[in-house]
Amino acid sequence: MDPILTVLRIGDAERAFGTYGLMLMFAIVVGVTLATRAASRARLDVGAVIAAAGFTVAGAMFGSWSLFVLVEWIRTGEPMQAIQSGGLVFYGAPIGGAAAYAFAARVLHLPAWRLLDLAVPAIPAAHALGRIGCFLGGCCFGLPWDGPWAVHYRHPAAPASFPGLFRHPVPLYESAALLVLAFVLLLWPKRKTGDGRWVGVYLVSYAVIRSVVETLRGDQVRGLVGGVISTSQLISIAMASVGGWLIWRARRRAARMDA
């Protein structure tokens, strides 16, 4: 795996273009396309949905970067290196993205919960592509392992190459689980939408996936609390709680309507 896809040269300046960046672009395109198709089938304003998607992506990127800086600040006590080097933490994406989406849906007069329930398969689908980017870039690497599908990074730009050990391909594990989740959410019949239940299913499902995958992570950048539980596992608990509440609320409303 080579983290550097090519080097862009503009005059005397050089800028590396990585495989992670390429997969991140693919992820955004796929996610927005799936969300737009879902909106079109539901006869929602596609133009407004695309605009809302733009707000959401911007908010998600800002949230991911901000959480990376915060985690590094807590881990090292020095935020400036994280600000200068840059990085992304996925759990910042739903936080920043949700805030931006709520604002956009309100301004653009979109049915926020209905659109989310319809378009929620786009989130794990896009995330799966992003995790492939992590795998190619050598970040979010796994614990040392010499099993049959272990990977060995040699490129000096890959964080997993220091030290050069065979490791679990953890990003591929998570990517595969996310693709399964995306297909389940896409193909499962949705008789009721607009009450947040499918968002809740996604939140609970991903919280479980992430918590399990974290046990095989070998990098320290994600941050550990007390040396036992990672920052992402703590956020997973909160995410699962919110998801469970959304499912419970949706079922309670449905029971009241049936009564």
N, C-alpha and C positions, 0 to 999 in steps of 0.2 A: 504494500500500500504506500502510495506517495502522497503526502499531504499537499504538495505543490503541484498544481495542474500545469501552470505556465507562469512566466514572468512577463508582465506588461511593461513596456518601455515607452515613455513619453518624454522625448528630449533626453536630458541627462538623468531623469528620475526613473526609478524602477520600483515596481510594486508586484509582489507575489499574488497570484490568484489561486486560491486553494480549492481542493475538491470539496471541502466542507461548504464553502461559499456557493459552489455550483449546486450542490444538493439542496442547500437552503433555498436557493432561487426556485428549483424544481418544486420543492415542498410548498412554497407560497403559491406558485401557479396552480398546482394540483388542488390545494385547499380552496382557493378562491373559485376555481372552475367547478368543483363539486358543490360548493355552497351556492353558486349562481344557478347551476342547473336545478338544484332543489327548490330555489326561490322561483324559478321560471315555471316549474311544474305546478307549484302552488299558486301561480298567477299573482305573484308579488311584483312590485316595481323593481325590475332587474337593475336599472340604473342606480336606484337608491341602495340596493343591496351591494353593488360594486363599490359605491362610495363608502358604505359602512364597513366593507371588507378592508378598504384602504386604511380607514381609521383604526380598525382592529389590529391589522398587521403592524402598523406604526406603534400602537400602544403595547403590543406583545413584544416587539423588539426592544422598546425602551424598558419594559418591565424585566425582560431577560437580562439585559445589560446591567440594570440597577441591582438586581438580586445577586448577580455575579460579583459586583463591586462590594456589596454588603457582606457576602459570604467571605470574600477575601479579606475584607477589613476585620471581620471577627476572627478569622483564622490567623492572620499575620499581624494585626494591629496597625497596618499601613495600607490605606486605600489607594494611594497615588500610583503604585505599580500596576494595580488592577485597572485603574482608569486609563493609564497609558498603553498597556498591553491589549486590553479589551478581552471580552469573553462573554458567553451567554450561559445562563442557567434556565432550563426549560420552565421550571415552576414559576418563574417571574412572568412567563408569557401569559398564562391564563389570568393572572392578577392584573397586569397592565392591559392585556387585551380586553378583559371583561369591562374594565372601567371605560376604555375608549369605545367599546361596542355599545355600552349603555348610553353614553353621551350621543353617539351617532344615531342610534335607533330612536332616541327621543327627538333629536333635531330633524331627522328625515321621516319621522312618523311611520316607523316600521313596527310590526307586531314582534317585539323583541323575543319573547319566549317561544312563539310559534316558529319563527325563523331559526332559532337555536335548535329546537327539537328536530326540525327538518334537516338542518345542515350539519348536525353534530358528527356524522361519519367523516366529514372533511377534516376534523381535528386529528384523530388518530392516523388517518391516511397521510396527511402532511407530516405529522410527527415521525412516522415510520421512515419517510424519506430523509428527514433531518438526522435521524439516528444512523442511517447508512453513511451520511456525511461525517458523523462522529467517528464511525468505524474507519473510514478512509483517512481521516485526519489524525487518527491515533490518540484522540482524547477520550475521556470517559471510559478508560480501559479497565480490564478485569484483573482479578487476582492471578498470581502465578499459577500455571497449570500446564501439564505436559500431556493432556489428553489428545484424542485423534484429530480434533478440529481446532487445536490451539493455534494462536497466531503469534508471529514474532515480528516486531517492528524494528527496522534498521535505520530508517531515515532520521537524521538528526533533528528535523523539524517536528517529529512526532513525539509528544510527551511520553508515550508508552515505550519509547526506545531507551529511556533512562530509569533503571538499568535494562539492558536488552534481555528480557526473559520471555519465555513462552507464556501466553496468557489466555484467559477466557475471552472470547469475542463478545463481550457483554452488550455492546450496542446492537449486534445482530439478534441477540436473544430478545431484546426489547422491541426491535423493529418487527420481528416476526409476530410477537404477541400483539403489537399495535395493529398490524395488518389484519389479523384475525378479528380483533375488536371492531375495526372499521367495517369489515364485511358483515359481521353480525348486526351492527347498528344499521347498515345499509339495507340488508335483506329482511330483517325482522319486520313483520307487519306492524305498522303504526296506526292503530285505529283512533288513538287520541293524541293530539299534539297541542302545544301551546300552554301546557301546565308545568313544564320543566322536568317531567319524569325522565325523558331520554337524556337530558343533560345530567340528571342525577345518576343514571345508569353508567354514563361515561365516566363521571367523576369517581364513583366507587370502583369501577373496573380498573381505571388507570392507577388509582391509588394502590390497589392490590398488586398490579403488575410492577409498579415502580418499587414498592416496598420489598418485593421478592428479588427483583434484579439488583437492588442496592446491596444485598448480602454477598454478591459476587463482584462488586466493584473493588478495584485496587488503587484508585487514585485518591489523593487526599484533598484535592481542590474542592470537592463537594462539601467538605466541612463535616466534622464529627462533634457531637455534643456528649461530653463525658467519656469520649472514646468508645461509646457503645452504639449510639443511634445517630444516623446522619441527619443533616438538615432536611434533605428531601424526604426522609421517612417521617420526620415531624410534620412537614407540610402535608404528606400523604394522609396522616391521621386527620388533620383539619379538612382536607379535601373530601375524604370519605364521609366525614361527619356532615358536611354541607350536602353532598350527594344523597346520603341517606335521608336527610331532612327533606330534600326536594321530592324524593320518591314517596315518602310518607305523606307529605302535604298533597301531592297529586292524588294519591289513593283516597285520602280523607275527603277531598273535594268531590271525587267521583262517587264515593259512597253517599255523600250528602245529596248529590244530584239524582242518584238512583232512588234514594228514599223519597 
